Amino acid sequence: MFVTSAFAQESAPAATEGDTHAATGVPAEAHGTFPPFNPATYPSQLVWLAITFGLFYLFLKRVVMPRVGGIIDVRNDRITQDLDHAARLKGEADAAVAAYEQELAEAKGKANAIGQQANDAAKAEAEAARKTIEAALDQKLGEAEARISSIKANAMKEVGTIAEDTASAIVEALVGGKASKAEIAAAVKSVAG
Amino acid sequence: MAADKVDPIHQFQIHPIIPIHIGGYDLSFTNSALFMLATVAVASAFLYLSTSGRSLIPGRLQSVSEMAYEFVGNMLRDAAGTQGMKFFPLVFSLFMFVLVANLLGLFPYFFTVTSHIIVTFGLAALVIGTVIVYGFMKHGLGFLKLFVPKGVPIVMMLLVVPIEVISFVSRPVSLSVRLFANMLAGHITLKVFSGFVVSLSALGTLGIAGSVLPLAMAVALTALELLVALLQAYVFAVLTCMYLNDALHPSH
């Protein structure tokens, strides 16, 4: 309400006053003209707007914008670079893990092979040892058997003589004569036969 | 004296500081020119000093400058495409100029450059002038296709073309009046409510108690005006982008 009444009062003489001010070349002061609609101030405002805004435009275009744009570009480049770097490092880490796993698998395989080999060797050795021992035992057994059989044979041979001696003694005691050795041997032989 | 203090129009008055007269024109360095200079100085100094570190990781002030830069850049790219980026310096300086002028105007006793129609009209004329000059330079008479929408029957053209012409011609007017009227109305309202505080306080104890209401209102209005200052700078820049898009791509 206050605004509109003030505006109504003051805008009425605006045209005439503005004209006089324009003619005298003095911008309107507080003489009742609504200032934004006072054409006397227009040339000055336009000229100073052109000067200040022109300078501002040039300053921004030449100095500020290349600088801010540069900062942002550098940052984006840096981020891309860092991401690349990180990706490369990750690739390297993955490769290292893969190599490690492969080596581990190889080592495991080797260890198994060595174990198997050792096992086989031990088995073979045990087998060989067993065989030699068995062979030695067989031999000893054979020798022992041979000895037993020879002893047995000897013993059997001696049994004949003992029987002959005993027989001749018995014959001497019973008959009182001496029986010939050949007769007795033949008799023993036929009994033993 | 009291009436003079609450006069809401007083803040818009222009008075010469250094009188200059050239060829019958009054080109005096006025308070308006002073604040144009201040606007440019503040905006330039801020943008220049805040980015002088060129830090990879920006500080607060550098962030503000970068955000303003990228904000306007994205706005222009969205509206006018990559081709429109050749107007980036123009749109960025318009945005910063209007923004800082609006914000400076919010300080008490400061002059608001953008509350004068001739200033906003000058800026709008710069935009439309750029659109027209660039449009004809790039497309020749093809720029006139701007007024002839595709796929409209010939009979309808008689109606549509004048409407398109009128809408184009009214652009500088609407662009300048929108900013001017917003700043003017906001500052008048602010002044009126602040005036109420002064005149009520003069009435004694009861008046002082009663002046709390307009004071609260003035505080709230200041916040609103801050929003308006930002919003109008944004609107001015957005519309500039859209008009520049017409210069680049005249056919609808």
Chai-1 contact restraints between the chains, C-beta under 6 A:
chainA,res_idxA,chainB,res_idxB,connection_type,confidence,min_distance_angstrom,max_distance_angstrom,comment,restraint_id
A,F2,B,V192,contact,1.0,0.0,6.0,A-B,restraint_1
A,V3,B,I188,contact,1.0,0.0,6.0,A-B,restraint_2
A,G25,B,H21,contact,1.0,0.0,6.0,A-B,restraint_3
A,G25,B,D26,contact,1.0,0.0,6.0,A-B,restraint_4
A,P27,B,I14,contact,1.0,0.0,6.0,A-B,restraint_5
A,P27,B,P16,contact,1.0,0.0,6.0,A-B,restraint_6
A,E29,B,H15,contact,1.0,0.0,6.0,A-B,restraint_7
A,A30,B,Q13,contact,1.0,0.0,6.0,A-B,restraint_8
A,P35,B,F12,contact,1.0,0.0,6.0,A-B,restraint_9
A,P35,B,Q13,contact,1.0,0.0,6.0,A-B,restraint_10
A,P35,B,I14,contact,1.0,0.0,6.0,A-B,restraint_11
A,P36,B,F12,contact,1.0,0.0,6.0,A-B,restraint_12
A,P36,B,H116,contact,1.0,0.0,6.0,A-B,restraint_13
A,P36,B,I117,contact,1.0,0.0,6.0,A-B,restraint_14
A,T41,B,I14,contact,1.0,0.0,6.0,A-B,restraint_15
A,Y42,B,I118,contact,1.0,0.0,6.0,A-B,restraint_16
A,P43,B,Y25,contact,1.0,0.0,6.0,A-B,restraint_17
A,P43,B,L27,contact,1.0,0.0,6.0,A-B,restraint_18
A,S44,B,D26,contact,1.0,0.0,6.0,A-B,restraint_19
A,S44,B,L27,contact,1.0,0.0,6.0,A-B,restraint_20
A,S44,B,S28,contact,1.0,0.0,6.0,A-B,restraint_21
A,S44,B,T30,contact,1.0,0.0,6.0,A-B,restraint_22
A,Q45,B,S32,contact,1.0,0.0,6.0,A-B,restraint_23
A,Q45,B,I118,contact,1.0,0.0,6.0,A-B,restraint_24
A,Q45,B,V119,contact,1.0,0.0,6.0,A-B,restraint_25
A,L46,B,G122,contact,1.0,0.0,6.0,A-B,restraint_26
A,V47,B,L27,contact,1.0,0.0,6.0,A-B,restraint_27
A,W48,B,A33,contact,1.0,0.0,6.0,A-B,restraint_28
A,W48,B,M36,contact,1.0,0.0,6.0,A-B,restraint_29
A,L49,B,M36,contact,1.0,0.0,6.0,A-B,restraint_30
A,L49,B,V119,contact,1.0,0.0,6.0,A-B,restraint_31
A,L49,B,G122,contact,1.0,0.0,6.0,A-B,restraint_32
A,T52,B,M36,contact,1.0,0.0,6.0,A-B,restraint_33
A,T52,B,L37,contact,1.0,0.0,6.0,A-B,restraint_34
A,T52,B,V40,contact,1.0,0.0,6.0,A-B,restraint_35
A,F56,B,V40,contact,1.0,0.0,6.0,A-B,restraint_36
A,F56,B,S93,contact,1.0,0.0,6.0,A-B,restraint_37
A,F56,B,F97,contact,1.0,0.0,6.0,A-B,restraint_38
A,Y57,B,S93,contact,1.0,0.0,6.0,A-B,restraint_39
A,F59,B,S44,contact,1.0,0.0,6.0,A-B,restraint_40
A,L60,B,P89,contact,1.0,0.0,6.0,A-B,restraint_41
A,L60,B,S93,contact,1.0,0.0,6.0,A-B,restraint_42
A,K61,B,P89,contact,1.0,0.0,6.0,A-B,restraint_43
A,V64,B,L47,contact,1.0,0.0,6.0,A-B,restraint_44
A,M65,B,P89,contact,1.0,0.0,6.0,A-B,restraint_45
A,R67,B,T51,contact,1.0,0.0,6.0,A-B,restraint_46
A,V68,B,T51,contact,1.0,0.0,6.0,A-B,restraint_47
A,V68,B,Y69,contact,1.0,0.0,6.0,A-B,restraint_48
A,I71,B,R54,contact,1.0,0.0,6.0,A-B,restraint_49
A,R75,B,L56,contact,1.0,0.0,6.0,A-B,restraint_50
